[in-house]
Amino acid sequence: DESMRSMLLELLERRYDTASTVFCTQYAKKDWHQRLGSGVHADAIMDRIVHNTVWVDTGSHNMREHSTMNQ
């Protein structure tokens, strides 16, 4: 919702160029903007996320599925 987007934007703004922020998600990068509401806040959040970013793709292996099968 709008309050969460505002909080996330404020957090990213304070940390930008001074500290690292790690995002762990199961959602594809191409879907992030839409999931953030596709508005002005989404634009600003994505702008701060995509610059100076190191992406680590762990593949499509589902560890939840893997751990359930081994029990």
KAQUINOR-V316461 format. One record per backbone hydrogen bond with DSSP energy under -0.5 kcal/mol. CO is the residue of the C=O (numbers start at 1). NH is the residue of the N-H. Records with the same first field share a line. If there is no record, write none. Layout:
BEGIN
CO = NH ; NH
END
This chain:
BEGIN
1 = 5
2 = 6
3 = 7
4 = 8
5 = 9
6 = 10
7 = 11
8 = 12
9 = 13
10 = 14
11 = 15
12 = 16
15 = 18 ; 19
21 = 23
23 = 25
28 = 31 ; 32
29 = 32
31 = 35
32 = 36
33 = 38
34 = 37
39 = 43
40 = 44
41 = 45
42 = 46
43 = 47
44 = 48
45 = 49
46 = 50
47 = 51
50 = 53
53 = 55
55 = 57
56 = 58
61 = 63
62 = 66
63 = 67
64 = 68
65 = 69
66 = 70
68 = 71
END
